[in-house]
Amino acid sequence: MKKTVAFIAFFFWVLQIKAQKIDFGLKGGLNISTLNFNDNSSINSKAGLNFGAFFHIHASPKWALQPEFMYSMEGAREPLTGNENMIIYRLNYLNVPVLLQRDFNNGFRIEGGPQIGFLLNSRVKSGNTTVNNPNFIASAFSLPLGVSYVSYTGLGFDARYVFGMSNINNQNRGVIIQSNVFQLGIIYMVRYPQKK
């Protein structure tokens, strides 16, 4: 709870800084997610989607902050012993990363920062049966690191890897589970400065 309050306070501080310019953008793309365990094991990756909106806050010509609000389909797949069926874990989050970006003059950026994810729902599917799964914690902390490119038309792309930093296991049995996600996305900057 303390981490959540601190993150929200940091986010509102970011919104109140004296910025040179604030752009708005939309983005969406592909997730490749998996669940990693503290014994260095993991289960099969699962594909999903992510989409949402962001603010690009120019703190200086070379540095910017980018808070985002992203719906993210995460989880993993686990094969059942002795047959071809899979158990599919579906974890859907509202993720709020606040990224520090180093802007380059050619449209490329490198980015990284903290992210909090709020678990919207958690389900497990086996065969044709899907049920709610209460075994995951309601929030998760992560560290996204990546690169992005935005052209002067406002169109661009990004690629990032999201390292799970907190234990999302709600069973308290000594097993640490972390969600790691590779993301590819398409960006559209609604208000992007035109090239002079």
N, CA, C and O of each residue as an XYZ file, in Angstrom:
784
protein
N       0.822     -1.198      0.000
C       0.000      0.000      0.000
C       0.866      1.262      0.000
O       0.566      2.223     -0.708
N       1.940      1.256      0.796
C       2.827      2.416      0.851
C       3.464      2.682     -0.502
O       3.624      3.836     -0.901
N       3.831      1.609     -1.214
C       4.426      1.775     -2.534
C       3.427      2.390     -3.509
O       3.789      3.227     -4.335
N       2.170      1.970     -3.407
C       1.141      2.502     -4.295
C       0.937      3.991     -4.058
O       0.857      4.765     -5.011
N       0.851      4.400     -2.787
C       0.676      5.812     -2.448
C       1.864      6.636     -2.939
O       1.683      7.720     -3.493
N       3.091      6.119     -2.735
C       4.293      6.829     -3.175
C       4.305      6.971     -4.689
O       4.685      8.020     -5.208
N       3.899      5.942     -5.393
C       3.886      5.998     -6.858
C       2.879      7.025     -7.352
O       3.178      7.803     -8.258
N       1.682      7.035     -6.761
C       0.658      7.992     -7.169
C       1.119      9.416     -6.890
O       0.902     10.309     -7.709
N       1.760      9.638     -5.731
C       2.280     10.966     -5.402
C       3.339     11.400     -6.409
O       3.363     12.557     -6.828
N       4.222     10.465     -6.802
C       5.242     10.772     -7.803
C       4.600     11.121     -9.145
O       5.052     12.031     -9.840
N       3.551     10.396     -9.499
C       2.878     10.640    -10.776
C       2.286     12.051    -10.826
O       2.439     12.757    -11.823
N       1.610     12.460     -9.743
C       1.031     13.800     -9.738
C       2.110     14.876     -9.694
O       1.908     15.972    -10.218
N       3.237     14.585     -9.086
C       4.353     15.528     -9.120
C       4.839     15.702    -10.550
O       5.154     16.814    -10.974
N       4.899     14.591    -11.297
C       5.320     14.651    -12.693
C       4.390     15.547    -13.500
O       4.846     16.337    -14.327
N       3.090     15.427    -13.260
C       2.126     16.214    -14.029
C       2.210     17.708    -13.721
O       1.780     18.527    -14.532
N       2.753     18.070    -12.570
C       2.789     19.468    -12.169
C       4.132     20.143    -12.435
O       4.294     21.322    -12.122
N       5.095     19.426    -13.005
C       6.375     20.059    -13.267
C       6.220     21.100    -14.372
O       5.277     21.048    -15.162
N       7.140     22.028    -14.416
C       7.111     23.071    -15.443
C       7.648     22.487    -16.743
O       8.858     22.343    -16.918
N       6.767     22.162    -17.624
C       7.157     21.517    -18.882
C       7.196     22.535    -20.009
O       6.428     23.497    -20.019
N       8.109     22.312    -20.969
C       8.186     23.174    -22.142
C       7.026     22.897    -23.093
O       6.505     23.820    -23.719
N       6.622     21.645    -23.205
C       5.544     21.268    -24.116
C       5.007     19.903    -23.707
O       5.765     19.037    -23.268
N       3.687     19.710    -23.854
C       3.065     18.428    -23.558
C       2.345     17.950    -24.809
O       1.471     18.638    -25.336
N       2.717     16.770    -25.279
C       2.042     16.141    -26.403
C       1.173     15.004    -25.885
O       1.414     14.470    -24.803
N       0.165     14.640    -26.661
C      -0.721     13.528    -26.330
C      -0.599     12.476    -27.418
O      -0.450     12.809    -28.593
N      -0.662     11.213    -27.034
C      -0.538     10.161    -28.019
C      -1.355      8.928    -27.692
O      -1.794      8.727    -26.560
N      -1.547      8.109    -28.716
C      -2.219      6.817    -28.593
C      -1.256      5.737    -29.041
O      -0.407      5.968    -29.902
N      -1.390      4.561    -28.456
C      -0.511      3.458    -28.861
C      -1.190      2.128    -28.622
O      -2.125      2.022    -27.828
N      -0.713      1.129    -29.310
C      -1.222     -0.225    -29.138
C      -0.266     -1.201    -29.781
O       0.525     -0.834    -30.650
N      -0.344     -2.457    -29.348
C       0.571     -3.435    -29.925
C       0.443     -4.808    -29.320
O      -0.603     -5.176    -28.785
N       1.524     -5.563    -29.409
C       1.573     -6.974    -29.058
C       2.353     -7.199    -27.772
O       3.405     -6.595    -27.562
N       1.833     -8.070    -26.910
C       2.544     -8.565    -25.733
C       2.987    -10.001    -25.953
O       2.250    -10.804    -26.524
N       4.191    -10.323    -25.500
C       4.623    -11.707    -25.325
C       4.998    -11.822    -23.853
O       6.053    -11.337    -23.442
N       4.139    -12.463    -23.053
C       4.317    -12.470    -21.604
C       4.580    -13.874    -21.084
O       4.222    -14.870    -21.713
N       5.214    -13.927    -19.921
C       5.424    -15.188    -19.236
C       5.454    -14.939    -17.736
O       5.581    -13.797    -17.294
N       5.339    -15.995    -16.962
C       5.426    -15.937    -15.503
C       6.694    -16.656    -15.071
O       6.895    -17.825    -15.401
N       7.545    -15.960    -14.336
C       8.797    -16.532    -13.853
C       8.710    -16.809    -12.361
O       8.088    -16.057    -11.611
N       9.345    -17.905    -11.939
C       9.303    -18.336    -10.547
C      10.683    -18.193     -9.912
O      11.690    -18.127    -10.616
N      10.728    -18.146     -8.560
C      11.996    -17.909     -7.861
C      12.961    -19.091     -7.926
O      14.100    -18.967     -7.477
N      12.541    -20.230     -8.471
C      13.473    -21.335     -8.681
C      14.055    -21.309    -10.091
O      14.582    -22.308    -10.581
N      13.947    -20.113    -10.751
C      14.468    -19.879    -12.107
C      13.693    -20.624    -13.189
O      14.147    -20.692    -14.331
N      12.545    -21.177    -12.855
C      11.716    -21.832    -13.858
C      10.677    -20.853    -14.377
O      10.406    -19.825    -13.757
N      10.112    -21.181    -15.503
C       9.037    -20.370    -16.060
C       8.139    -21.285    -16.875
O       8.513    -22.414    -17.190
N       6.952    -20.794    -17.215
C       6.070    -21.558    -18.067
C       5.969    -20.866    -19.415
O       6.492    -19.766    -19.599
N       5.302    -21.506    -20.349
C       5.331    -21.049    -21.737
C       4.763    -19.643    -21.875
O       3.868    -19.244    -21.129
N       5.298    -18.895    -22.842
C       4.842    -17.535    -23.088
C       3.452    -17.529    -23.713
O       3.007    -18.507    -24.312
N       2.785    -16.389    -23.550
C       1.431    -16.197    -24.063
C       1.378    -14.878    -24.815
O       1.951    -13.885    -24.368
N       0.702    -14.860    -25.942
C       0.530    -13.631    -26.710
C      -0.711    -12.888    -26.242
O      -1.698    -13.501    -25.836
N      -0.652    -11.575    -26.301
C      -1.788    -10.741    -25.931
C      -1.649     -9.371    -26.566
O      -0.740     -9.140    -27.364
N      -2.542     -8.466    -26.216
C      -2.534     -7.123    -26.763
C      -2.320     -6.098    -25.659
O      -2.573     -6.368    -24.485
N      -1.852     -4.926    -26.050
C      -1.818     -3.778    -25.154
C      -2.253     -2.542    -25.941
O      -1.940     -2.407    -27.124
N      -2.980     -1.641    -25.270
C      -3.404     -0.412    -25.932
C      -3.756      0.630    -24.875
O      -4.146      0.305    -23.754
N      -3.604      1.893    -25.269
C      -3.900      2.955    -24.327
C      -3.441      4.306    -24.830
O      -3.327      4.525    -26.036
N      -3.173      5.230    -23.887
C      -2.823      6.603    -24.209
C      -1.679      7.064    -23.327
O      -1.379      6.448    -22.304
N      -1.039      8.162    -23.736
C       0.093      8.678    -22.972
C       0.212     10.182    -23.154
O      -0.343     10.762    -24.087
N       0.958     10.804    -22.230
C       1.365     12.201    -22.332
C       2.881     12.238    -22.460
O       3.594     11.570    -21.711
N       3.361     13.017    -23.409
C       4.802     13.177    -23.608
C       5.158     14.584    -23.139
O       4.822     15.568    -23.799
N       5.840     14.676    -21.996
C       6.101     15.947    -21.335
C       7.557     16.331    -21.562
O       8.460     15.670    -21.048
N       7.791     17.390    -22.326
C       9.149     17.837    -22.634
C       9.684     18.667    -21.465
O       9.258     19.803    -21.261
N      10.609     18.102    -20.709
C      11.248     18.849    -19.628
C      12.394     19.704    -20.156
O      12.742     20.719    -19.553
N      12.978     19.299    -21.277
C      14.053     20.032    -21.942
C      14.103     19.526    -23.384
O      13.389     18.581    -23.719
N      14.928     20.129    -24.246
C      14.999     19.628    -25.628
C      15.431     18.168    -25.734
O      15.081     17.499    -26.706
N      16.182     17.659    -24.759
C      16.711     16.292    -24.856
C      16.053     15.304    -23.899
O      16.208     14.094    -24.060
N      15.318     15.807    -22.903
C      14.757     14.916    -21.890
C      13.250     15.116    -21.786
O      12.744     16.231    -21.914
N      12.547     14.015    -21.552
C      11.094     14.073    -21.427
C      10.630     13.005    -20.442
O      11.328     12.026    -20.181
N       9.438     13.223    -19.908
C       8.753     12.233    -19.098
C       7.499     11.790    -19.831
O       6.804     12.606    -20.437
N       7.213     10.497    -19.775
C       6.053      9.984    -20.497
C       5.221      9.077    -19.588
O       5.496      7.880    -19.506
N       4.213      9.621    -18.905
C       3.266      8.772    -18.187
C       2.279      8.151    -19.173
O       1.831      8.807    -20.113
N       1.945      6.875    -18.949
C       1.055      6.158    -19.847
C      -0.065      5.492    -19.051
O       0.070      5.243    -17.853
N      -1.161      5.213    -19.730
C      -2.277      4.455    -19.173
C      -2.596      3.352    -20.172
O      -3.178      3.609    -21.225
N      -2.209      2.112    -19.836
C      -2.236      1.025    -20.805
C      -3.028     -0.174    -20.289
O      -2.812     -0.640    -19.170
N      -3.947     -0.664    -21.118
C      -4.602     -1.941    -20.858
C      -3.690     -3.029    -21.413
O      -3.289     -2.968    -22.575
N      -3.361     -4.017    -20.594
C      -2.356     -5.001    -20.986
C      -2.842     -6.413    -20.683
O      -3.177     -6.737    -19.543
N      -2.876     -7.251    -21.725
C      -3.263     -8.664    -21.589
C      -2.003     -9.485    -21.368
O      -1.184     -9.635    -22.275
N      -1.852    -10.015    -20.162
C      -0.650    -10.760    -19.789
C      -1.006    -12.164    -19.321
O      -2.169    -12.565    -19.366
N       0.004    -12.911    -18.870
C      -0.228    -14.262    -18.385
C       0.786    -15.233    -18.950
O       1.909    -14.854    -19.283
N       0.378    -16.507    -19.056
C       1.274    -17.544    -19.547
C       0.461    -18.790    -19.862
O      -0.735    -18.864    -19.580
N       1.135    -19.762    -20.451
C       0.507    -21.050    -20.771
C       1.321    -22.170    -20.132
O       2.550    -22.115    -20.086
N       0.618    -23.182    -19.643
C       1.294    -24.317    -19.010
C       0.709    -25.611    -19.566
O      -0.499    -25.828    -19.464
N       1.542    -26.483    -20.155
C       1.018    -27.741    -20.705
C       0.591    -28.696    -19.591
O       1.256    -28.807    -18.561
N      -0.532    -29.383    -19.817
C      -0.980    -30.399    -18.883
C      -0.193    -31.686    -19.114
O       0.042    -32.085    -20.255
N       0.205    -32.318    -18.040
C       1.016    -33.534    -18.139
C       0.240    -34.637    -18.835
O      -0.893    -34.945    -18.468
N       0.861    -35.221    -19.839
C       0.295    -36.399    -20.479
C      -0.679    -36.124    -21.609
O      -1.197    -37.074    -22.197
N      -0.956    -34.856    -21.944
C      -1.825    -34.582    -23.090
C      -1.427    -33.260    -23.732
O      -0.508    -32.581    -23.273
N      -2.130    -32.911    -24.796
C      -1.769    -31.734    -25.578
C      -2.488    -30.465    -25.120
O      -2.235    -29.388    -25.660
N      -3.379    -30.575    -24.135
C      -4.108    -29.404    -23.669
C      -3.201    -28.480    -22.865
O      -2.165    -28.893    -22.345
N      -3.619    -27.211    -22.778
C      -2.856    -26.207    -22.052
C      -3.726    -25.575    -20.984
O      -4.932    -25.405    -21.166
N      -3.095    -25.223    -19.851
C      -3.710    -24.327    -18.890
C      -3.254    -22.919    -19.261
O      -2.055    -22.665    -19.371
N      -4.190    -22.015    -19.453
C      -3.873    -20.646    -19.857
C      -4.219    -19.697    -18.711
O      -5.368    -19.621    -18.277
N      -3.200    -18.972    -18.227
C      -3.402    -17.966    -17.186
C      -3.578    -16.610    -17.879
O      -2.704    -16.171    -18.627
N      -4.711    -15.957    -17.626
C      -5.021    -14.674    -18.242
C      -5.073    -13.600    -17.157
O      -5.984    -13.581    -16.329
N      -4.092    -12.715    -17.174
C      -4.013    -11.615    -16.216
C      -4.130    -10.313    -17.001
O      -3.267    -10.002    -17.822
N      -5.175     -9.565    -16.754
C      -5.391     -8.304    -17.459
C      -5.162     -7.139    -16.499
O      -5.775     -7.062    -15.434
N      -4.267     -6.235    -16.899
C      -3.834     -5.136    -16.035
C      -4.159     -3.780    -16.648
O      -4.222     -3.633    -17.869
N      -4.364     -2.793    -15.781
C      -4.235     -1.395    -16.148
C      -2.857     -0.966    -15.674
O      -2.635     -0.800    -14.474
N      -1.937     -0.786    -16.602
C      -0.561     -0.424    -16.266
C      -0.361      1.083    -16.398
O      -0.841      1.715    -17.338
N       0.370      1.642    -15.416
C       0.671      3.076    -15.422
C       2.180      3.249    -15.285
O       2.676      3.435    -14.174
N       2.923      3.191    -16.397
C       4.358      3.489    -16.337
C       4.603      4.993    -16.397
O       3.842      5.734    -17.018
N       5.674      5.431    -15.743
C       6.158      6.804    -15.870
C       7.601      6.707    -16.351
O       8.502      6.385    -15.576
N       7.813      6.985    -17.630
C       9.093      6.728    -18.276
C       9.910      8.005    -18.408
O       9.390      9.049    -18.802
N      11.177      7.913    -18.078
C      12.138      8.963    -18.393
C      12.706      8.658    -19.766
O      13.190      7.551    -20.005
N      12.653      9.631    -20.675
C      13.108      9.413    -22.048
C      14.230     10.374    -22.408
O      14.195     11.560    -22.080
N      15.215      9.831    -23.084
C      16.288     10.635    -23.683
C      15.969     10.777    -25.152
O      16.035      9.804    -25.903
N      15.624     11.982    -25.567
C      15.251     12.247    -26.958
C      16.487     12.576    -27.793
O      17.364     13.323    -27.359
N      16.542     12.010    -28.990
C      17.593     12.326    -29.950
C      16.980     13.110    -31.112
O      15.778     13.016    -31.360
N      17.779     13.859    -31.803
C      17.278     14.732    -32.859
C      16.698     13.983    -34.054
O      15.973     14.571    -34.857
N      17.005     12.695    -34.180
C      16.537     11.926    -35.329
C      15.224     11.192    -35.071
O      14.815     10.376    -35.897
N      14.551     11.458    -33.947
C      13.272     10.822    -33.645
C      13.366      9.620    -32.735
O      12.345      9.144    -32.240
N      14.581      9.110    -32.498
C      14.747      7.943    -31.628
C      14.816      8.372    -30.160
O      15.250      9.477    -29.835
N      14.379      7.474    -29.294
C      14.401      7.717    -27.853
C      14.772      6.421    -27.143
O      14.441      5.330    -27.609
N      15.454      6.548    -26.027
C      15.601      5.429    -25.103
C      14.803      5.790    -23.862
O      14.692      6.965    -23.512
N      14.241      4.774    -23.187
C      13.291      5.061    -22.120
C      13.333      3.992    -21.041
O      13.678      2.836    -21.287
N      12.973      4.416    -19.842
C      12.876      3.490    -18.722
C      12.277      4.195    -17.519
O      12.320      5.422    -17.422
N      11.720      3.417    -16.603
C      11.140      4.012    -15.412
C      10.246      3.038    -14.676
O      10.098      1.894    -15.105
N       9.644      3.467    -13.572
C       8.792      2.577    -12.785
C       7.415      2.409    -13.413
O       6.938      3.265    -14.159
N       6.795      1.286    -13.088
C       5.430      1.019    -13.559
C       4.649      0.322    -12.451
O       5.155     -0.597    -11.806
N       3.433      0.760    -12.240
C       2.517      0.045    -11.367
C       1.400     -0.527    -12.219
O       0.870      0.152    -13.099
N       1.039     -1.784    -11.956
C      -0.049     -2.433    -12.670
C      -1.162     -2.796    -11.713
O      -0.923     -3.393    -10.663
N      -2.383     -2.433    -12.078
C      -3.557     -2.765    -11.272
C      -4.286     -3.926    -11.945
O      -4.742     -3.808    -13.082
N      -4.391     -5.045    -11.232
C      -4.996     -6.252    -11.794
C      -6.499     -6.050    -11.938
O      -7.203     -5.890    -10.940
N      -6.996     -6.056    -13.181
C      -8.420     -5.869    -13.441
C      -9.186     -7.172    -13.320
O     -10.291     -7.197    -12.777
N      -8.611     -8.250    -13.820
C      -9.210     -9.572    -13.648
C      -8.155    -10.635    -13.872
O      -7.149    -10.411    -14.545
N      -8.408    -11.787    -13.297
C      -7.486    -12.920    -13.387
C      -8.301    -14.183    -13.596
O      -9.141    -14.537    -12.768
N      -8.051    -14.856    -14.701
C      -8.796    -16.066    -15.020
C      -7.830    -17.165    -15.460
O      -6.719    -16.899    -15.918
N      -8.283    -18.389    -15.307
C      -7.514    -19.544    -15.779
C      -8.431    -20.389    -16.655
O      -9.581    -20.652    -16.305
N      -7.897    -20.809    -17.806
C      -8.671    -21.613    -18.745
C      -8.026    -22.977    -18.900
O      -6.820    -23.083    -19.119
N      -8.833    -24.015    -18.785
C      -8.388    -25.386    -19.020
C      -9.423    -26.062    -19.903
O     -10.572    -26.238    -19.500
N      -9.012    -26.443    -21.116
C      -9.974    -26.993    -22.064
C     -10.989    -25.939    -22.444
O     -10.620    -24.850    -22.883
N     -12.277    -26.252    -22.280
C     -13.338    -25.306    -22.587
C     -13.867    -24.583    -21.354
O     -14.876    -23.881    -21.431
N     -13.192    -24.751    -20.219
C     -13.660    -24.172    -18.961
C     -12.775    -23.008    -18.544
O     -11.552    -23.138    -18.491
N     -13.402    -21.860    -18.246
C     -12.695    -20.681    -17.761
C     -13.289    -20.262    -16.424
O     -14.503    -20.099    -16.303
N     -12.428    -20.085    -15.413
C     -12.891    -19.694    -14.079
C     -12.035    -18.543    -13.565
O     -10.911    -18.347    -14.026
N     -12.564    -17.783    -12.613
C     -11.796    -16.739    -11.952
C     -10.688    -17.361    -11.124
O     -10.855    -18.436    -10.548
N      -9.548    -16.670    -11.070
C      -8.382    -17.173    -10.353
C      -7.946    -16.126     -9.324
O      -7.400    -15.089     -9.701
N      -8.183    -16.385     -8.002
C      -7.858    -15.387     -6.980
C      -6.423    -15.471     -6.468
O      -6.106    -14.876     -5.438
N      -5.558    -16.188     -7.159
C      -4.225    -16.478     -6.633
C      -3.179    -15.417     -6.947
O      -1.991    -15.647     -6.721
N      -3.596    -14.248     -7.468
C      -2.641    -13.212     -7.823
C      -2.980    -11.904     -7.104
O      -4.149    -11.563     -6.923
N      -1.938    -11.184     -6.701
C      -2.075     -9.952     -5.951
C      -2.642     -8.844     -6.849
O      -2.437     -8.846     -8.063
N      -3.359     -7.898     -6.224
C      -4.112     -6.891     -6.974
C      -3.245     -5.834     -7.641
O      -3.741     -5.112     -8.506
N      -1.969     -5.711     -7.278
C      -1.100     -4.731     -7.922
C       0.290     -5.318     -8.097
O       0.696     -6.215     -7.358
N       1.013     -4.806     -9.080
C       2.351     -5.312     -9.377
C       3.253     -4.152     -9.773
O       2.818     -3.233    -10.467
N       4.521     -4.192     -9.329
C       5.506     -3.184     -9.706
C       6.477     -3.784    -10.717
O       6.921     -4.923    -10.576
N       6.798     -2.995    -11.738
C       7.645     -3.467    -12.828
C       8.606     -2.363    -13.239
O       8.479     -1.213    -12.818
N       9.585     -2.747    -14.084
C      10.555     -1.803    -14.628
C      10.614     -1.976    -16.147
O      11.264     -2.903    -16.630
N       9.951     -1.104    -16.907
C      10.052     -1.156    -18.366
C      11.320     -0.451    -18.853
O      11.664      0.631    -18.377
N      12.009     -1.085    -19.811
C      13.167     -0.492    -20.480
C      13.005     -0.714    -21.969
O      12.644     -1.809    -22.399
N      13.271      0.326    -22.771
C      13.087      0.123    -24.196
C      13.544      1.280    -25.051
O      14.217      2.200    -24.587
N      13.159      1.210    -26.322
C      13.473      2.239    -27.314
C      12.199      2.581    -28.067
O      11.278      1.768    -28.148
N      12.151      3.797    -28.623
C      11.008      4.192    -29.440
C      11.475      5.134    -30.536
O      12.565      5.704    -30.477
N      10.628      5.279    -31.523
C      10.897      6.200    -32.624
C       9.577      6.847    -33.025
O       8.571      6.159    -33.197
N       9.581      8.168    -33.174
C       8.405      8.908    -33.654
C       8.853      9.835    -34.768
O       9.758     10.648    -34.580
N       8.223      9.715    -35.926
C       8.549     10.574    -37.057
C       7.871     11.930    -36.898
O       7.080     12.125    -35.975
N       8.177     12.870    -37.797
C       7.565     14.184    -37.741
C       6.102     14.173    -38.166
O       5.404     15.173    -38.001
N       5.633     13.062    -38.706
C       4.204     12.915    -39.004
C       3.414     12.516    -37.761
O       2.183     12.562    -37.766
N       4.114     12.127    -36.696
C       3.452     11.660    -35.482
C       3.351     10.152    -35.389
O       2.999      9.630    -34.331
N       3.649      9.432    -36.466
C       3.620      7.970    -36.446
C       4.955      7.418    -35.979
O       6.003      7.998    -36.263
N       4.923      6.299    -35.263
C       6.155      5.694    -34.796
C       5.927      4.313    -34.220
O       4.861      3.723    -34.398
N       6.925      3.802    -33.534
C       6.849      2.477    -32.922
C       7.683      2.475    -31.653
O       8.524      3.349    -31.441
N       7.436      1.483    -30.817
C       8.304      1.283    -29.663
C       8.457     -0.205    -29.384
O       7.623     -1.020    -29.779
N       9.541     -0.539    -28.694
C       9.817     -1.902    -28.256
C      10.386     -1.810    -26.852
O      11.294     -1.019    -26.593
N       9.857     -2.614    -25.950
C      10.354     -2.582    -24.572
C      10.217     -3.943    -23.913
O       9.412     -4.781    -24.320
N      11.027     -4.133    -22.885
C      10.898     -5.322    -22.054
C      10.536     -4.851    -20.658
O      11.179     -3.957    -20.107
N       9.504     -5.457    -20.091
C       9.007     -5.079    -18.774
C       9.441     -6.150    -17.778
O       8.963     -7.284    -17.819
N      10.353     -5.774    -16.883
C      10.862     -6.695    -15.868
C       9.947     -6.650    -14.639
O       9.791     -5.595    -14.024
N       9.352     -7.771    -14.284
C       8.540     -7.841    -13.074
C       9.424     -7.732    -11.841
O      10.388     -8.486    -11.706
N       9.110     -6.795    -10.931
C       9.936     -6.550     -9.753
C       9.285     -7.036     -8.457
O       9.978     -7.227     -7.458
N       7.978     -7.237     -8.459
C       7.290     -7.633     -7.223
C       6.690     -9.025     -7.365
O       6.445     -9.506     -8.471
N       6.462     -9.652     -6.231
C       5.842    -10.971     -6.182
C       4.331    -10.820     -6.335
O       3.694    -10.138     -5.533
N       3.753    -11.453     -7.361
C       2.315    -11.353     -7.579
C       1.570    -12.588     -7.078
O       0.366    -12.716     -7.304
N       2.270    -13.493     -6.401
C       1.642    -14.689     -5.850
C       0.863    -14.338     -4.590
O       1.424    -13.768     -3.654
N      -0.404    -14.666     -4.555
C      -1.276    -14.341     -3.428
C      -1.461    -15.505     -2.471
O      -2.279    -15.418     -1.555
N      -0.718    -16.596     -2.660
C      -0.927    -17.780     -1.837
C      -0.004    -17.843     -0.624
O      -0.222    -18.656      0.274
N       1.038    -16.986     -0.586
C       1.943    -16.909      0.567
C       2.527    -18.270      0.943
O       2.508    -18.650      2.114
N       3.031    -18.985     -0.015
C       3.639    -20.294      0.231
C       5.136    -20.298     -0.069
O       5.724    -21.358     -0.283
N       5.742    -19.135     -0.084
C       7.169    -19.051     -0.336
C       7.547    -19.064     -1.794
O       8.731    -18.986     -2.121
N       6.571    -19.160     -2.689
C       6.840    -19.165     -4.127
C       6.693    -17.745     -4.655
O       5.630    -17.139     -4.521
N       7.750    -17.214     -5.252
C       7.723    -15.875     -5.828
C       7.429    -15.991     -7.323
O       8.125    -16.697     -8.053
N       6.391    -15.288     -7.762
C       6.015    -15.272     -9.177
C       6.101    -13.834     -9.669
O       5.581    -12.919     -9.031
N       6.762    -13.640    -10.810
C       6.887    -12.316    -11.411
C       6.477    -12.381    -12.874
O       6.788    -13.340    -13.580
N       5.776    -11.349    -13.314
C       5.317    -11.280    -14.696
C       6.302    -10.460    -15.522
O       6.566     -9.300    -15.204
N       6.840    -11.054    -16.570
C       7.754    -10.379    -17.493
C       7.107    -10.325    -18.876
O       6.503    -11.297    -19.329
N       7.242     -9.173    -19.541
C       6.534     -8.975    -20.800
C       7.437     -8.274    -21.810
O       8.080     -7.272    -21.495
N       7.477     -8.815    -23.027
C       8.091     -8.122    -24.161
C       6.974     -7.482    -24.961
O       5.981     -8.136    -25.278
N       7.131     -6.192    -25.294
C       6.078     -5.451    -25.971
C       6.584     -4.783    -27.246
O       7.678     -4.218    -27.276
N       5.778     -4.857    -28.286
C       5.983     -4.118    -29.526
C       4.742     -3.278    -29.775
O       3.624     -3.781    -29.660
N       4.922     -2.000    -30.116
C       3.754     -1.149    -30.276
C       3.884     -0.159    -31.408
O       4.988      0.164    -31.847
N       2.736      0.325    -31.880
C       2.644      1.391    -32.864
C       2.154      2.644    -32.146
O       1.228      2.581    -31.338
N       2.775      3.775    -32.444
C       2.500      5.035    -31.766
C       1.885      6.026    -32.756
O       2.284      6.087    -33.919
N       0.911      6.799    -32.278
C       0.445      7.966    -33.025
C       0.430      9.157    -32.075
O      -0.339      9.180    -31.114
N       1.276     10.140    -32.340
C       1.349     11.348    -31.527
C       0.350     12.356    -32.082
O       0.503     12.834    -33.206
N      -0.669     12.676    -31.297
C      -1.738     13.559    -31.772
C      -1.248     14.986    -31.928
O      -1.593     15.658    -32.899
N      -0.446     15.457    -30.981
C       0.106     16.811    -31.053
C       1.619     16.701    -31.034
O       2.230     16.622    -29.968
N       2.213     16.697    -32.193
C       3.658     16.544    -32.273
C       4.228     17.755    -32.988
O       3.686     18.157    -34.017
N       5.305     18.356    -32.481
C       5.842     19.569    -33.112
C       6.322     19.301    -34.534
O       6.999     18.305    -34.789
N       5.977     20.175    -35.440
C       6.397     20.023    -36.821
C       7.869     20.417    -36.983
O       8.381     21.282    -36.272
N       8.521     19.769    -37.924
C       9.920     20.048    -38.193
C      10.077     21.467    -38.763
O       9.341     21.886    -39.657
N      11.039     22.172    -38.227
C      11.264     23.547    -38.684
C      12.156     23.561    -39.922
O      12.457     24.630    -40.453
